[in-house]
């Protein structure tokens, strides 16, 4: 997939079939839309493309209530590339973009930049300043500018016909510690990335050395608790890990933020300063305050044993 900007517009000779959105998580609902884009592109001999943004629009227009992110920009582009799309146009979203009229967006982005011949969006799609543009706007302009508009339900139903898939529903599941639902909707385990930083060495003192991972505060983490998951190093090697996410109530009465720590099984190398990825596979339990350090260590032994069993490590 070729990642392009407004300064490097491709405008393929045979045009594009294109969809538009933030695509946080690139979940199964998003993948359904993208598969339709690719089908239409192949049918027309056009290129397949997606228009997305460098940051969530809410981070600019209503920062006080902007959602936590399921994927950072690099992750999102990796996931979009994995769908088989040919182009991803990444638009900077700033105050100027938030004030752009729907008509200008269509002309400058869809027509001038991508040469769109087909546009596929969700049935409730809105765009442009104050969300003034909608499906009717697109269809009217498409008739005049030479592209067709099709709609598709962005929220595909779950495999069991239950709650529709959406980025919001996935965030809610993660914040409730419901990895089963989040994983089903994403089509994969939730992954966060960060850099290993120096901690207080308490895990090492207890016999369970941990890698303390600094995660961007804009990223959505699951509910505090203990998890079994995979730990991927910068070299691509993947290791089983017992993950602790929380405020360590056995030792601290008022730790102001949750800390992500990974006890990487059967591993002793130095990880400080290394960028890593963590994937949450199973929730083992909630965070607990223990009456003694011995009680905590005994539970940590059980957590590691459960991690080995669940991950078959």
C-alpha angles and dihedrals in degrees: 000000000000114000110212138178133209086267092056104040112173101202093187116221093243095041128237143273103221143181128197132216149096093263096199107192094004085237128182092277091055090046090056090056092046092050088056090050090053092046092052092045091054091046091053098037088242132132121261117236145169129206113212139156135247091233136016109277090228089063086069105032099037108008093167090068102028111140124247111256127250091198134018118227095269092050092046093052091047090052092046090050090052090060091066098250116156100211138025115190108201113201122197107238111212139135091288092052091047089056095048115120119240090241094054091049092054095047098042101036110025099032109024098034105032105019089224118204095173131025121195119192141151119280092248095046117149129174144165130047111350088353089286095152123077142161092291090053091051094048093048092049092041091056089053098040102039109258133112125226126217129178131213133179105261093198105069114197118255119261089259093047092252131120114000116250118255139143089247092054091049092051090049091051093049093048088052091051091246101144093164093064095039093050092047093052095044093044088227140044117290111260131199128185133209147133125276109245135182114275133184093280091236094133091054090051089055093049095257109095112200138197109231108216121205106213122189108259090230090067122095113241124187122255116291111278146094120296142179113227151134125280116204121197127211090259090060097252114140125212135182114251140184104224127208118195117179151062100293097238094186089069106021130047096194115017102167098215141029116259124210112217127176123202099201109209119239092357133121108163125121112265102173113138093009121133109233141173127224124200120197112221108161135012108225101182145320123275113277139192111230126208093225141015089243090058090050093049091050090053091047088055089055092047091054091047090050090049091052091048096047095044094037090231 
